[in-house]
């Protein structure tokens, strides 16, 4: 009987240690996922706002380059980490609808360091807007 109880010594500490490791890993994964989702939401909102401001600028002056410049200013003012592709990031059609494409890398603890998850941190948002009449 005594030998059976000696084998069980320390079992509770092992279970607690394993549980704590699991909770830490789960917590980091939750924080990284939340960071990615918040960054994606903010980037989408920024692209929408830039498209709207660009459409307003086009509506007042009918100048496509001015509309894209206004959209670029909005992006620079709101989020210095957000970038855009070199070509085709700002498209103004003949009806004055402006389409904006933005890119950003989400700030995460672990996901950006693991090659399998790294692709999830590279975010892209495309929004379009026309100025109200």
N, C-alpha and C positions, 0 to 999 in steps of 0.2 A: 504493500500500500504506500509506503513512504516513497518508493522509487517513482510511482506514477505522479505524485505531487511535485517531485523535483523536476520532472520533464516539462511541467506546465509553467514553471517560473519564467517570467519575462515575456510570456505570450501576449499579455495585455499591452506592454510597451511596444512590441512589434506591430500589433494591430493599430495602435495610435500613430506610430511613425508612418505606416503605409497610408493611413487615412489622411494624415497631414500632407504628405507628398501629393496625393491625389487631389486634395483641395487646392493646393498651391498651383498645380498644373491647370486645373479647371478654372481657377480664378484668373490666371494669366490669359488663358484662351478666351475667356469671357471679356476681359478688358480689351484685348486685341480685336475681337470681333466688333465690340462696341465702337472702338476707335475707327475701324474701317467703315462701319455703317454711318457714323456721324460725319466723317470726312466725305463720303459719297453724297449724303444729303446736302451738306454745305456747298459742295462743288456744283451740284445740280441747281441749287438756288442761285448761286453766283452766275452760272451760265444763263439762267432764265432772266436774271436782272440785267446782265450785260446785253442780252438780245433785245430786251425791251428798251433799254437806253439807246442802243444802236438804231432801233426802229424809230424811236422818237427823233433822233438826230437826222435820220434819212427823211422823215416826214416833213421836217421844217426846212431842210435845205436840198433835198434830192441829190445828195452827194454820197456815193457809196464809200469812198475813202474816209470821209468825215464820220460816217456811221460806224465804220470799223474802228476808227481812232477813238471814238467815244466809248465803244464797247471795251477796247483795250485799256482805257483809262479807268473804267469801272473795275475791271479785274485787278489792275495794279493797286488801286485804292483799297479794295476789300480784302484781297488775299495775295500776298507777295509770293507765296509758294505755288500758286496755281499758274500753269503755263498753257501754251497753246501750240498746236502743230504749226510748222512754218508755212505750209500751204493749205489753203482751204479751211482755215479755222473760222473765218468770218465770211459768210455768203449772204449777199443781198440780192433778192430776186426783183423782178420788174414791178411787183405789187408792193414792194417795201417790206416784205417779210425777211427778217434777219435771222440767220441760223449761226449759232456760236458753238464751237467745240473746244472744250478745255480738258487739261490733264493735270493730275496731281498724284503724288505718292503719299499714302496714308502713313501717319507716324504711329508705329507699333513697337511693342517690346521685343517680341520673338518672331513674328511672321515675316518681317523684312529680312531676317537673318537666315531663314530656312528656304532653300531654293524652291521647294515644292509649294510653299505658301506665298512666296514672294509675288507671284503673279496677281494674287488677290489684293495686294497693296497698291498696285498701279491702277488708278481710277481714271475714268474718262466719262465726260458728260456732254451731251449734245442737246441743246434746247433752241427753240425758235419762237419768235414773237413778231407780231405786227403792231404798229402804233395804232392806238385808237383814233377814230375819225372825229 
